[in-house]
Every structure is written in C-alpha cells, then in structure tokens.
C-alpha cells in the first residue's frame, strides 16, 4: 500500500509539473526597439509590470564601479511627473508591491498591482524610462543609502567579502572580477554628468524588455503599451566586447582576511561555462547532490559523521558570460583547512569516477523539477522568468522547455561534467582567514 501511495504521489507530481509549466505568451517589438512580452492569466485579479535592462556591474567603467546597483536605487527618486519620494507611496496607496534588483548582468524593476491598476504600472515604468530626474539631491541621498547597505551586507557581515575575493582571484580580465555593489570611492568621485551619461546610454528601450503578466486583456494592454512606451526615443546601439579569460591550468592559491570572523574557511572555486550552456544545469545538480540539505554527501560525511566542519557547501553561480563553481568549508576543532579540503576533494573524485546511485539521481531530478515549478508559481515569478529568459538566454520559451533540459540530464552527464570542470589544476584555493590582531 505504501509503495502504491508513493507511486501515485510521484505520478501526481509529474502531472502537476507537466500542466503547470505551459506558459503561453506573446512577444513583439516596438519601433523604438523595446521588446514586449505579454502573458495572460486570469486566474487571479493581479498583474505584474516589469522591465529588465541589459545593464549590470560588468558594463561599468572600471574606475566607476557600482553604477548599475546605484541606479537600482536612483531611479526610484522620482520623475518629471512623480515627485521625489512619492514612488513607494503611490504603489502602496494603490494596493501594489514594488522592488528591484541588480546583478553583474542585468537590472530588474517590477510592480505587482491589483489588475485594475495595470495602466498605473505601465505609466510609472514609462516615466522611469522617459522622464527620470537625475539631480545632485538624488545622487547624494542614494549615495548614503548605498553606503549603509554596503556596511550592513558586506563590510560588517561575517564572511561578507567571501564572494568578492573569489571573483577577484578567479577572473583576471573579465569585469566579473569586480563586485556588484562596487567601490564607494568610485561613487564619491563620480560627477552628476557621469550619472546622467550612464542613464542615457543604458536605460533606453532598445536595451530593455517589458513584461506584463497576469489578469490582462491583450488588445487593451497593447494599446496602453503603445501609448506610454511608443514615443520614447531609441538609444544608441550598445557594443559589448569583454575580454576573454585564459583557461586556468594550475592551481591559483590566495589568502583573504576578514575582521568580522573568528573561524577560517577554505574555498575551492572553478571557472565554469556560461548559464546558457547545458553543462551549467548539470553543475547545479551536482551542487544539490553535494550540499543540498543535511542528507547531502558533503554535509552527511564531513559535518554529521566525521564532525570535521561546522559548515560545508557547494553552489554554482551561473552568469551570462562565465560561471563560478564554489566549494567551501568551516573547520571544527583542530581540523586544518588542508584536511577539510582533502575530504571535500574525496567526494568530488567519487562523482568524477563513479555513477551516482539511481536513488540519488531520482532525488536530484525531483528537487530540480520542484525548484523549477516554484520559480514560476506566481505571476511575479512568471514575469521574472520571461524577462530573464529573453534577456540573458535569448530564448523566451525556455520557461516551457527548461524542464526538458533538466529531465535530459543523466547520471553519465553528472560524472562527465564533474570530470571536465572540477579538477585541482583548474581552480582557485582560497584561505579565508580572520584578520590578525596586528592588522586590524
């Protein structure tokens, strides 16, 4: 009976995934180059209006880092028709929610409203694009906001500069070697004209995708989009020609210090393919296998059984041009960083030389499919996926076909990908250490 219930549950889950991910959408371009994606879902009276701009930290002048993240904040300051400090008040007063986020590759703004406020959402995003007010008052205000965010999330956060030091050492030429939040000295030194020039270059319709998802009428929505976004002028074409990285052929060894920690960490990081490559999906699955929960291989062996570490993990940071695969551990007691890395490497070698069990493989598939479903379980999630898939993957329909890529990954793929990318001569080994007292 128990086996029958498990089988029935697995069948239902598979059926749910098959049906839930059939996302219908329509896409087209305005004359000014703005790409538009519409998704109609009348199951709930909500609508998400969102714009993703193809600008992130990698697009910045190396002497003016942090601009993309700064604009995530700055473009909420107001427009010619939305008073300074009024943006959030308008959204809240009309029952909406608003947010934005920035990565090295893109910047994303979105509002979710009751569907009768669709026009408001479109007007506000068109205002952000057409009539932003970028003045010294706004720059000075957001400069302090960003500085406080950096102090909170990076400077005063234990292990807050962990990723920063990995990127700095594993990328030598590509702008991924910088951080998304940037250097505060660069923001301090920037002039108002530089901020205005950055806006003029990157926040243009031909460098953006507009997604409207939810309880909409397609014809009415198209007319609103034409009225509000059609008159916005096209920007100049943006050329990108980032330097290519040379392959890593010998182990890079480095040290970094953090005054906010008492327990050191060992890090092994590997430069991996872009997020668009199928192998990037396989690396995601390897991460789950190694450290996805307390029953995962690294946690069970090193934390639970051998009690060598307080924490251990693996994650694949996929990006548009390259990925970074990171393994790390915090030793417990007298265990050394070298011994901890040796234990981690032992598990990597097993993945490289042996097929994982069928049971573990099915668990990985279930977790991957569940994550895929959850990412598209809300209107806001669907809008995000549509924008990201168009902008970074050049394949909007990936929202429907990504599940097939996940299902196509085999145990042999997992073994092959681990053997291809996760080798000692292809990595950075970083000792992340407490700052000595004489250096504090």
C-alpha angles and dihedrals in degrees: 000000000000091000090050091052091049091050091048091049092050090049092051092048092051091047090050092053093047093052101034096057100055095111114178118204143161124218135188141148131248118226090258091060099258109147113220128199122186125193120182119207116159095179092105132020096247135106134193120209113191142165126199117196120203094233129105141146093295090064095061131106104259087233092052105046122166096043097121093051090043090056090052084069101030096058090063090062093090145268137241088278101030113066123233109278093010100102098085092040092056092049094048093045090056097049096258140133125218138189145149138200139188135210134175088272110036148004122228131197125181145166128196115204139167101275094251087070095058092115091052091054092049092047092050094050091046088051090052089053100040107029111025115158108222108179137146094263092058093044093051092046095050092043089065091044092053092046090054091048090052092049091049101042103029119011098044098028118101108247087004093141094045096108092037091061093044091054093044091056103036097047117058103166110012118084089241083088087081131070129255093232091050131199119314092215089062092053091047092052096047119105127223089249090058092054091048091049091051090053093048092051103045109020096071130119095249089059095050146068122214117207124191113185133172140033099008142135106232099215094047092046092051091053092050091049092050092048096048103032104025096078094053110111121243115252126226116280113269118227120204122191108159121184116259120235122239113236117266107243102165131038114274110217121199144156131214131185132218122188091199096066138071098183117066124224134213118218131191113188130182130194107235140179127291120277090256093065118096089229089065088066090050091052089053088055092048089054091054091048092052102039113001099127137328094301093056120116100254097041095045094048105036103029104029106028106028096024090214096135141038090209138004132175152155132213138170115225104199120193138172098266105020139358131223121215112202132193120182144168140186110213123229124218116334096343112128127227090243093054091048092051090049090055091049091048090052090062092047090054090053090055089048096050106029134049111244114244120274089240092055090045093054090048090053092049092050093049093047093049091046091052090050092051093046093051089060099036095106135046090246090051092051091049091052093049093049092050094045095045092052097041103041104021099032087225117098092179090064084096086075102032103040089085089061090055090052092048092048093060110107135196087252089056091054091052093045096048093047089051092047101050112014102071128131094239091055100056152077117240108200126187106207104199141180111260109257114245093245090058098046 
